[in-house]
Amino acid sequence: MSQKQLSAHNQTTLPPQEIIDLYKVIFNNELYVNDFDQLMEQVQQVKTDLYNREYIQAFNNEIKRVAYCCRWTPSRTISYASLFSHFPEIVGVITEQTSETNGSKILCVGGGAGAELTAITSIFTPYIHKKEKTEGQNNLEVTLVDIADWNDVVNRIMDQVKSRWLYNKLWEQYQVKFFNHDILDPQIANGMTPYNELNLITLLFTTNELFKEDRAKSIRFLQRLNQECQPGCLLLIVESAGSYSHITVGTKKFPIQFLIDTVLVGTRGQEHKGEWELVSENDSIWYRCAENLDYPIKLENMRFFYRLYRRK
Ligand SMILES: C[S@@+](CC[C@H](N)C(=O)[O-])C[C@H]1O[C@@H](n2cnc3c(N)ncnc32)[C@H](O)[C@@H]1O
C-alpha cells in the first residue's frame, strides 16, 4: 500500500520553522508593519479568483502576488521540502552533479511564487554547507518560468536566501533565473536552459491551469518534453488530490491525469511504448504541518496527488 503521510520534517531539509522564519523576514512589511486586514482582503480576492478558476486574474498585480505568497507559499514550501526529500532521485539531483559538465539543472514551471525555489534551497543549503568543508565547487541551476511576473518576489526571496542561508558566497554555486513567459508558447524564453539539459522538471499545482488555458497546446508541451528531454530527466507533477478537471472523449469523461499518463508513458496495456517511465505515484498523500510552527497566518495541511516520471 502506498504511503499516506509525508514526514513533518525530513532531516535532509532545513527545519520547517527555519523555512517559515525566512518568509517572516521576506514579507516583514506586509505581515507585521502594514495593515494586516488589508492583506487578508487581498488574500480573499486571490482565493475567490482561484476558486473561480480565473488563474490569470488571480496573479495580475504585485499586491495580489505578494498576498498569495504570504498566505500560501510558506505552507507549500514546507510541504514541498518534505515531498522532494521523500524521493532519493530528487535529492540526488539537488545535491549531486547529475549532469556531467555543469551540475544539475532544474526547471519549475509555474514556480514564480517561490515555494519550489525555497523548498529546493532548503535541501541544497545544509548539503552545500557540509560539502564546503570537504570538497570544491558544486553548481545548481534553478529556472522558474511563469506567465505572471513574479520577478520582485523571486528577488526578495533570493536576497534573504543569500544573506541568511547561502552566506560566505555559497550562493555563487547556486544560479536562479526567473522568466516571465508562457510555457505553452512554442518559443522557449530567450536565455532559458534548453529542455535537453534539464535533470528535473516540476509542474506543481500548474497542470490544471495549463489545460484550462489551452488543452491542445498543453498536450503539445508534454509531447515536446517527450521529444527533447534527455534520458534520466525527472518530471514531477503534483495537484491537489481529487482536483483534476475532466475531459470528454466521445461519450466518456476522463480525468486530465489519464490524458497526461497516456501522452507520457503510453496507452494502458502499452505503457512500455511511452518515452517516460513512472517511478512513483500516489493519488492521495498528506502533509500535515507541525502544530507548534509560528507564523501569523494559518499554515495549511495539504493533500496531494503526485506522479514522478523518469525519461527513458
Ligand atoms: C496555482 S499556482 C501554483 C504556484 C506554485 N507552483 C505553487 O505550487 O505554489 C499556478 C502557477 O502557474 C502559473 N501559470 C499558469 N499558466 C501558466 C503558463 N501558461 N505558463 C507559465 N506559468 C503559468 C501561474 O501564474 C501560477 O504562478
The ligand as an SDF file (V2000), in Angstrom:
LIG
                    3D

 27 29  0  0  0  0  0  0  0  0999 V2000
   -1.8470   27.6930   -8.5330 C   0  0  0  0  0  0  0  0  0  0  0  0
   -0.3510   28.4900   -8.9360 S   0  0  0  0  0  0  0  0  0  0  0  0
    0.8080   27.3920   -8.2130 C   0  0  0  0  0  0  0  0  0  0  0  0
    2.0670   28.0980   -7.8610 C   0  0  0  0  0  0  0  0  0  0  0  0
    3.1810   27.2100   -7.3110 C   0  0  0  0  0  0  0  0  0  0  0  0
    3.6040   26.2160   -8.2790 N   0  0  0  0  0  0  0  0  0  0  0  0
    2.7680   26.5720   -6.0210 C   0  0  0  0  0  0  0  0  0  0  0  0
    2.5910   25.3650   -6.0090 O   0  0  0  0  0  0  0  0  0  0  0  0
    2.6350   27.2750   -5.0190 O   0  0  0  0  0  0  0  0  0  0  0  0
   -0.0680   28.1700  -10.6800 C   0  0  0  0  0  0  0  0  0  0  0  0
    1.0630   28.9580  -11.2810 C   0  0  0  0  0  0  0  0  0  0  0  0
    1.1890   28.6170  -12.6550 O   0  0  0  0  0  0  0  0  0  0  0  0
    1.3880   29.7990  -13.4050 C   0  0  0  0  0  0  0  0  0  0  0  0
    0.9550   29.5740  -14.7970 N   0  0  0  0  0  0  0  0  0  0  0  0
   -0.3140   29.4250  -15.2410 C   0  0  0  0  0  0  0  0  0  0  0  0
   -0.3020   29.2670  -16.5700 N   0  0  0  0  0  0  0  0  0  0  0  0
    0.9880   29.3220  -16.9940 C   0  0  0  0  0  0  0  0  0  0  0  0
    1.6200   29.2330  -18.2710 C   0  0  0  0  0  0  0  0  0  0  0  0
    0.9140   29.0620  -19.3790 N   0  0  0  0  0  0  0  0  0  0  0  0
    2.9670   29.3270  -18.3230 N   0  0  0  0  0  0  0  0  0  0  0  0
    3.6900   29.5060  -17.1950 C   0  0  0  0  0  0  0  0  0  0  0  0
    3.1350   29.6050  -15.9530 N   0  0  0  0  0  0  0  0  0  0  0  0
    1.8000   29.5020  -15.8500 C   0  0  0  0  0  0  0  0  0  0  0  0
    0.5490   30.8260  -12.6310 C   0  0  0  0  0  0  0  0  0  0  0  0
    0.9060   32.1560  -12.9390 O   0  0  0  0  0  0  0  0  0  0  0  0
    0.8620   30.4490  -11.1930 C   0  0  0  0  0  0  0  0  0  0  0  0
    2.0210   31.0620  -10.7160 O   0  0  0  0  0  0  0  0  0  0  0  0
  1  2  1  0
  2  3  1  0
  2 10  1  0
  3  4  1  0
  4  5  1  0
  5  6  1  0
  5  7  1  0
  7  8  2  0
  7  9  1  0
 10 11  1  0
 11 12  1  0
 11 26  1  0
 12 13  1  0
 13 14  1  0
 13 24  1  0
 14 15  1  0
 14 23  1  0
 15 16  2  0
 16 17  1  0
 17 18  1  0
 17 23  2  0
 18 19  1  0
 18 20  2  0
 20 21  1  0
 21 22  2  0
 22 23  1  0
 24 25  1  0
 24 26  1  0
 26 27  1  0
M  CHG  2   2   1   9  -1
M  END
$$$$
